[in-house]
C-alpha cells in the first residue's frame, strides 16, 4: 500500500504544477475570462468520458497495466503542453491531458481491492492525502519555476518538469507496484468465493463486512453520485476563482498564487491524512461526513466576512479542510454499496460526476459570476455546502431510526 500512495503522490504532482498557471497562460495569450475557464475545464470535460472507460478496462485487464499505460501517456501530454506556444495549441494539449487523466479512479479501485470495509475510509483518506500532498508540493515547484509576474512568466519549464514527474511515477509503478486485480472476475466467481469463506463466527472481527449504517438503495446511490457532482463543482469553482480573487482583490502575482494554492493543498492533506481516519473511527462515516460539512460552512463564512486578506484566506483554508473530510468519506461509502465486480466502474462513474462538477463550476464562474463579484462564486459554494450538510443530517437521522428499529 505505501508504494501505491507514493505512485499516486508522484503521478498527481504534474497536474498540480499546471493548475495555478492556467489563468496566467490565458492572460499571456489574451484570452477572456470565459476562454480561460474553457482552458481550465477542457481536461475534466474529457475525463468525464474516459474515467469510466479506464475503470472498466482496469476491471477487465487488471489495475496495474492500465494505470501504467495512462501514466506513460500523461508524460507525453505534458511535453506537448510545454511546447505549445499559442492558445489553440494549449487547448489541444489540455484535451490530450484529459484523455490520459482519468487514471486516479484506478488508484482508488486498487485501494478498495486491498482493504476491508472497516478500514476502507482510512486508506482512501491516505490516498486522497497523497493527492493533497501532491497539490502542496506541485504548486511550490510551479511557483519557483514560472516567474513572479506576467513579464517573467513561463509555462515551458514547469511543464517539462511535470512530464519528468509523470515518467518517474511510471517507473516507480512498473518496478514496485503490485497488481491488486489481475482481470475481470465473474459474478459466479465472486459468489463462489463468498461460499468458500468461513461463517462469520470463524472470521476475525477486523475482517467482517461492515455494512453502511444508513440503508442505501438505488436512489441513495444516485444521491451519492450527486454529492460527487457537488464536490466537483465546489473544487473546480474554488480552484479557478482563487487566482482571480487573489490577483484582483489582493494583487497577488503568479508565484504568490501558486504558493497560496500549495497551502490550500496542505489543508486538504490535513483533512485526508490526519482527520478522516480518527473521525470515521469515532463517529463512523456519516458522522465524519456531517462534521466535514459543518467545518466547510464555517470556513466559507469566515472567508466571506473576513476583514482582511489573512483572515479571509484562513477561512478558505478551513473550508478546504472540511471539504477534504466529507468528500473523502463519500468515496468510502460508495465502495461499500457498490457490487464487488463493479467497484472500479462505479468509482469511474463517480469520478466522471466529479469532473462534470469541475467543468460546470469554472464555466459558470468564468462566464457569469466573476463579472459581477470576485466573492460571488464563494457565496454559491456556501449554498451548495449547506445542501451537503442537510443531506448529512438526513442520513444521520435515518441511521438512528434504523438502529432503534
C-alpha positions as CSV (number, residue, x, y, z in Angstrom):
1,X,0.0,0.0,0.0
2,X,2.8,2.6,0.7
3,X,4.1,2.1,-2.9
4,X,0.6,2.9,-4.2
5,X,0.4,6.0,-2.1
6,X,3.9,7.1,-3.4
7,X,2.9,6.4,-7.0
8,X,-0.3,8.4,-6.6
9,X,1.6,11.3,-5.0
10,X,4.2,11.5,-7.8
11,X,1.6,11.0,-10.5
12,X,-0.6,13.9,-9.3
13,X,2.2,16.4,-9.0
14,X,2.3,17.2,-12.7
15,X,-1.4,18.3,-12.8
16,X,-0.9,20.3,-9.6
17,X,2.1,22.1,-11.3
18,X,-0.1,23.1,-14.3
19,X,-3.2,24.1,-12.4
20,X,-2.1,27.5,-11.0
21,X,-0.5,28.5,-14.3
22,X,-3.7,28.3,-16.4
23,X,-5.2,31.7,-15.6
24,X,-1.9,33.4,-16.3
25,X,-1.4,31.4,-19.5
26,X,-4.8,32.7,-20.6
27,X,-3.8,36.3,-19.7
28,X,-0.5,36.0,-21.5
29,X,-2.2,34.9,-24.8
30,X,-5.0,37.5,-24.5
31,X,-7.8,35.1,-23.6
32,X,-11.1,36.3,-22.0
33,X,-12.2,35.1,-18.6
34,X,-14.6,32.7,-20.2
35,X,-11.9,31.3,-22.6
36,X,-9.6,30.8,-19.6
37,X,-12.4,28.9,-17.9
38,X,-12.7,26.7,-21.0
39,X,-8.9,26.1,-20.9
40,X,-9.3,25.2,-17.2
41,X,-12.2,22.8,-17.7
42,X,-11.3,21.1,-21.0
43,X,-9.3,18.4,-19.3
44,X,-12.1,17.4,-16.8
45,X,-14.5,17.6,-19.7
46,X,-12.6,14.8,-21.4
47,X,-12.1,12.9,-18.1
48,X,-15.9,12.7,-17.8
49,X,-15.9,10.4,-20.8
50,X,-12.7,8.5,-20.2
51,X,-12.7,7.9,-16.4
52,X,-15.4,5.1,-16.6
53,X,-13.6,3.6,-19.6
54,X,-10.3,3.5,-17.6
55,X,-12.2,2.0,-14.7
56,X,-13.9,-0.7,-16.9
57,X,-10.6,-1.6,-18.6
58,X,-8.9,-2.0,-15.2
59,X,-11.8,-4.3,-14.1
60,X,-11.3,-6.4,-17.2
61,X,-7.5,-6.4,-17.8
62,X,-6.1,-5.6,-14.4
63,X,-5.4,-2.4,-12.5
64,X,-1.6,-2.1,-12.9
65,X,-1.2,-2.4,-16.7
66,X,-3.9,0.2,-17.4
67,X,-2.6,2.5,-14.6
68,X,0.9,2.4,-16.0
69,X,-0.2,2.9,-19.6
70,X,-2.1,6.0,-18.7
71,X,0.9,7.4,-16.7
72,X,3.3,6.9,-19.7
73,X,0.9,8.7,-22.0
74,X,0.5,11.5,-19.5
75,X,4.2,12.2,-19.6
76,X,4.0,12.8,-23.3
77,X,1.0,15.2,-23.0
78,X,2.8,17.4,-20.5
79,X,5.7,17.7,-23.0
80,X,3.2,18.7,-25.7
81,X,1.7,21.3,-23.3
82,X,5.2,22.8,-22.5
83,X,5.9,23.2,-26.2
84,X,2.6,24.8,-27.1
85,X,3.1,28.5,-28.0
86,X,-0.5,29.6,-28.8
87,X,-3.9,29.5,-27.3
88,X,-5.3,26.9,-29.8
89,X,-2.2,24.7,-29.1
90,X,-2.9,25.0,-25.4
91,X,-6.4,23.7,-25.9
92,X,-5.1,20.7,-27.9
93,X,-2.6,19.9,-25.2
94,X,-5.3,20.1,-22.5
95,X,-7.5,17.8,-24.4
96,X,-4.7,15.2,-24.6
97,X,-4.2,15.6,-20.9
98,X,-7.9,14.8,-20.4
99,X,-7.7,11.6,-22.3
100,X,-4.9,10.3,-20.1
101,X,-6.1,11.9,-16.9
102,X,-8.9,9.5,-15.9
103,X,-6.5,7.2,-14.0
104,X,-7.0,8.4,-10.5
105,X,-10.1,6.3,-10.2
106,X,-7.9,3.2,-10.8
107,X,-5.8,4.1,-7.8
108,X,-8.9,4.3,-5.6
109,X,-10.1,0.9,-7.0
110,X,-6.7,-0.6,-6.1
111,X,-7.2,0.7,-2.5
112,X,-10.7,-0.9,-2.5
113,X,-9.3,-4.2,-3.7
114,X,-6.7,-4.2,-0.9
115,X,-8.8,-3.2,2.1
116,X,-11.7,-4.5,4.1
117,X,-14.9,-2.4,4.6
118,X,-14.0,-1.4,8.2
119,X,-10.7,0.3,7.2
120,X,-11.5,1.5,3.7
121,X,-12.3,5.1,4.6
122,X,-9.0,5.4,6.4
123,X,-7.0,4.1,3.4
124,X,-9.0,6.0,0.9
125,X,-8.2,9.0,3.1
126,X,-4.5,8.2,2.8
127,X,-4.8,8.0,-1.0
128,X,-6.6,11.4,-1.1
129,X,-3.9,12.6,1.3
130,X,-1.2,11.6,-1.1
131,X,-3.0,13.6,-3.8
132,X,-3.3,16.5,-1.4
133,X,0.4,16.3,-0.6
134,X,1.0,16.5,-4.4
135,X,-1.2,19.6,-4.6
136,X,1.0,21.1,-1.9
137,X,4.4,20.2,-3.5
138,X,3.4,20.7,-7.1
139,X,2.4,24.4,-6.9
140,X,5.6,25.0,-4.9
141,X,7.6,23.7,-7.9
142,X,5.5,25.7,-10.3
143,X,5.8,28.9,-8.2
144,X,9.6,28.6,-8.2
145,X,9.8,27.9,-12.0
146,X,7.0,30.0,-13.6
147,X,8.1,33.5,-12.6
148,X,7.0,36.2,-10.2
149,X,4.9,38.3,-12.6
150,X,3.4,38.3,-16.1
151,X,6.5,39.8,-17.6
152,X,8.7,36.9,-16.4
153,X,6.0,34.2,-16.6
154,X,6.8,31.0,-18.5
155,X,4.9,27.7,-18.7
156,X,7.5,25.7,-20.6
157,X,10.0,24.8,-17.8
158,X,7.3,23.8,-15.3
159,X,5.6,21.6,-17.9
160,X,8.8,19.8,-18.7
161,X,9.3,19.2,-15.0
162,X,5.7,17.9,-14.9
163,X,6.4,15.4,-17.7
164,X,9.5,14.2,-15.8
165,X,7.4,13.6,-12.7
166,X,4.9,11.5,-14.7
167,X,7.8,9.4,-16.1
168,X,9.1,8.9,-12.5
169,X,5.7,7.8,-11.4
170,X,5.6,5.3,-14.2
171,X,8.9,3.8,-13.3
172,X,8.0,3.5,-9.7
173,X,4.8,1.8,-10.5
174,X,6.3,-0.7,-13.0
175,X,9.1,-1.7,-10.7
176,X,7.4,-1.7,-7.3
177,X,3.6,-1.6,-7.6
178,X,1.8,-4.9,-7.1
179,X,-1.3,-5.9,-9.0
180,X,-4.5,-5.9,-6.9
181,X,-6.9,-7.3,-9.5
182,X,-5.5,-9.3,-12.4
183,X,-8.6,-9.2,-14.5
184,X,-12.4,-9.4,-14.5
185,X,-14.0,-11.8,-12.0
186,X,-17.4,-13.0,-13.0
187,X,-20.3,-12.8,-10.6
188,X,-20.3,-16.5,-10.4
189,X,-16.6,-16.5,-9.3
190,X,-17.4,-13.8,-6.7
191,X,-20.3,-15.8,-5.3
192,X,-18.2,-19.0,-5.3
193,X,-15.6,-17.1,-3.3
194,X,-18.2,-15.9,-0.9
195,X,-19.5,-19.5,-0.4
196,X,-15.9,-20.8,0.3
197,X,-15.4,-18.2,3.1
198,X,-15.9,-19.4,6.7
199,X,-19.1,-18.3,8.5
200,X,-18.9,-15.0,10.5
201,X,-18.3,-16.8,13.8
202,X,-14.9,-18.1,12.4
203,X,-13.7,-14.8,10.9
204,X,-11.5,-12.4,12.7
205,X,-13.6,-9.4,13.7
206,X,-11.4,-7.0,11.8
207,X,-12.3,-8.8,8.5
208,X,-16.1,-8.8,9.0
209,X,-18.1,-6.9,6.4
210,X,-19.4,-3.7,8.0
211,X,-22.5,-2.5,6.1
212,X,-23.4,1.1,5.8
213,X,-25.3,2.3,8.9
214,X,-28.0,4.0,6.9
215,X,-29.9,1.9,4.4
216,X,-28.8,2.9,0.9
217,X,-30.9,1.8,-2.1
218,X,-30.8,2.7,-5.8
219,X,-32.0,6.3,-5.1
220,X,-29.5,6.6,-2.3
221,X,-26.7,5.5,-4.7
222,X,-27.9,8.2,-7.1
223,X,-27.7,10.8,-4.3
224,X,-24.2,9.7,-3.5
225,X,-23.2,10.3,-7.2
226,X,-24.9,13.7,-6.9
227,X,-22.7,14.6,-4.0
228,X,-19.7,13.8,-6.1
229,X,-21.1,16.3,-8.6
230,X,-21.4,18.9,-5.9
231,X,-17.9,18.3,-4.6
232,X,-16.5,18.6,-8.1
233,X,-18.4,21.9,-8.7
234,X,-17.0,23.3,-5.4
235,X,-13.5,22.1,-6.1
236,X,-13.4,23.3,-9.7
237,X,-15.1,26.7,-9.0
238,X,-12.9,27.5,-5.9
239,X,-9.7,26.5,-7.6
240,X,-10.5,28.5,-10.7
241,X,-11.7,31.6,-8.8
242,X,-8.8,31.6,-6.3
243,X,-6.3,33.1,-8.8
244,X,-8.7,35.9,-9.9
245,X,-9.8,36.6,-6.2
246,X,-6.1,36.7,-5.1
247,X,-5.0,38.8,-8.1
248,X,-8.0,41.1,-8.3
249,X,-8.7,41.7,-4.6
250,X,-5.2,41.3,-3.1
251,X,-2.8,42.0,-6.1
252,X,-1.1,38.6,-5.9
253,X,1.2,37.5,-8.8
254,X,1.7,34.1,-10.4
255,X,4.2,33.0,-7.7
256,X,2.0,34.2,-4.8
257,X,-1.0,32.4,-6.3
258,X,1.0,29.2,-6.7
259,X,2.2,29.3,-3.1
260,X,-1.3,30.1,-1.9
261,X,-2.7,27.2,-3.7
262,X,0.0,25.0,-2.2
263,X,-1.1,26.0,1.2
264,X,-4.7,25.0,0.4
265,X,-3.4,21.6,-0.7
266,X,-1.9,21.4,2.8
267,X,-5.4,21.9,4.2
268,X,-6.8,19.1,2.1
269,X,-3.8,16.9,3.2
270,X,-4.5,17.7,6.8
271,X,-8.1,16.5,6.3
272,X,-7.4,13.3,4.4
273,X,-4.3,12.1,6.2
274,X,-4.8,13.5,9.7
275,X,-8.6,13.8,10.3
276,X,-10.6,11.3,8.2
277,X,-9.3,8.2,9.9
278,X,-9.9,9.4,13.5
279,X,-13.2,10.9,12.7
280,X,-14.6,7.9,11.0
281,X,-13.4,5.7,13.8
282,X,-15.0,7.8,16.4
283,X,-18.2,8.9,14.6
284,X,-18.4,6.4,11.7
285,X,-18.6,7.5,8.0
286,X,-21.9,9.5,8.3
287,X,-20.8,11.4,11.4
288,X,-17.5,12.4,9.8
289,X,-19.4,13.4,6.7
290,X,-21.6,15.8,8.7
291,X,-18.6,17.2,10.7
292,X,-16.7,17.9,7.5
293,X,-19.7,19.7,6.0
294,X,-20.0,21.9,9.1
295,X,-16.3,22.8,9.1
296,X,-16.7,23.6,5.4
297,X,-19.5,26.0,6.2
298,X,-17.6,27.7,9.0
299,X,-14.6,28.3,6.7
300,X,-16.7,29.8,3.9
301,X,-18.5,32.1,6.3
302,X,-15.1,33.3,7.6
303,X,-13.8,33.8,4.0
304,X,-16.8,35.9,3.1
305,X,-16.9,38.0,6.3
306,X,-13.1,38.3,7.0
307,X,-12.0,42.0,7.4
308,X,-8.5,41.4,5.8
309,X,-6.8,39.0,3.4
310,X,-5.2,36.8,6.0
311,X,-8.5,36.1,7.9
312,X,-10.3,35.6,4.6
313,X,-7.6,33.2,3.4
314,X,-7.6,31.4,6.7
315,X,-11.3,30.8,6.1
316,X,-10.6,29.3,2.7
317,X,-8.0,27.0,4.3
318,X,-10.6,25.8,6.9
319,X,-13.2,25.4,4.1
320,X,-10.8,23.2,2.1
321,X,-10.1,21.1,5.1
322,X,-13.8,20.5,5.8
323,X,-14.4,19.6,2.1
324,X,-11.4,17.2,2.3
325,X,-13.2,15.3,5.1
326,X,-16.7,14.9,3.6
327,X,-15.6,14.3,0.0
328,X,-13.2,11.5,1.1
329,X,-15.7,9.8,3.3
330,X,-18.1,9.8,0.4
331,X,-15.7,7.6,-1.6
332,X,-15.7,5.1,1.2
333,X,-19.5,4.9,1.3
334,X,-19.6,4.4,-2.5
335,X,-17.2,1.4,-2.4
336,X,-19.2,-0.2,0.4
337,X,-22.5,-0.1,-1.5
338,X,-21.2,-0.9,-5.0
339,X,-21.2,-4.6,-6.3
340,X,-17.8,-6.2,-5.8
341,X,-17.3,-6.7,-9.5
342,X,-18.3,-3.1,-10.4
343,X,-16.2,-1.1,-7.9
344,X,-13.7,0.1,-10.5
345,X,-16.6,1.1,-12.8
346,X,-18.6,2.9,-10.0
347,X,-15.5,4.8,-8.9
348,X,-15.0,5.8,-12.6
349,X,-18.7,7.0,-12.7
350,X,-18.2,9.0,-9.5
351,X,-15.0,10.4,-10.9
352,X,-16.9,11.4,-14.0
353,X,-19.6,13.0,-11.9
354,X,-17.0,14.9,-10.0
355,X,-15.4,16.0,-13.3
356,X,-18.8,17.2,-14.6
357,X,-18.9,19.5,-11.5
358,X,-15.4,20.6,-12.2
359,X,-16.5,21.6,-15.7
360,X,-19.7,23.4,-14.6
361,X,-18.1,25.3,-11.7
362,X,-15.4,27.2,-13.6
363,X,-17.6,27.8,-16.7
364,X,-20.3,29.4,-14.6
365,X,-17.9,31.3,-12.5
366,X,-15.8,32.5,-15.6
367,X,-18.9,33.2,-17.7
368,X,-21.1,34.9,-15.2
369,X,-20.1,35.3,-11.5
370,X,-16.6,36.9,-11.9
371,X,-18.1,39.7,-14.0
372,X,-20.3,40.6,-11.0
373,X,-18.0,40.0,-8.0
374,X,-14.9,38.0,-7.0
375,X,-16.7,36.7,-3.9
376,X,-20.0,35.7,-5.6
377,X,-18.7,32.2,-6.6
378,X,-17.8,31.5,-2.9
379,X,-21.4,32.5,-1.9
380,X,-22.7,29.9,-4.4
381,X,-20.3,27.4,-2.9
382,X,-21.7,28.1,0.6
383,X,-25.2,27.4,-0.6
384,X,-24.1,24.0,-2.1
385,X,-22.3,23.0,1.1
386,X,-25.4,23.8,3.1
387,X,-27.2,21.3,0.8
388,X,-24.4,18.7,1.7
389,X,-24.9,19.4,5.4
390,X,-28.7,19.0,5.1
391,X,-28.2,15.7,3.4
392,X,-25.8,14.5,6.0
393,X,-28.2,15.4,8.8
394,X,-30.9,13.4,6.9
395,X,-28.7,10.3,6.6
396,X,-27.7,10.5,10.3
397,X,-31.4,10.6,11.3
398,X,-32.1,7.6,9.0
399,X,-29.2,5.8,10.7
400,X,-30.6,6.5,14.1
401,X,-34.1,5.3,13.2
402,X,-32.6,2.1,11.7
403,X,-30.5,1.4,14.8
404,X,-33.5,1.9,17.1
405,X,-35.9,-0.3,15.0
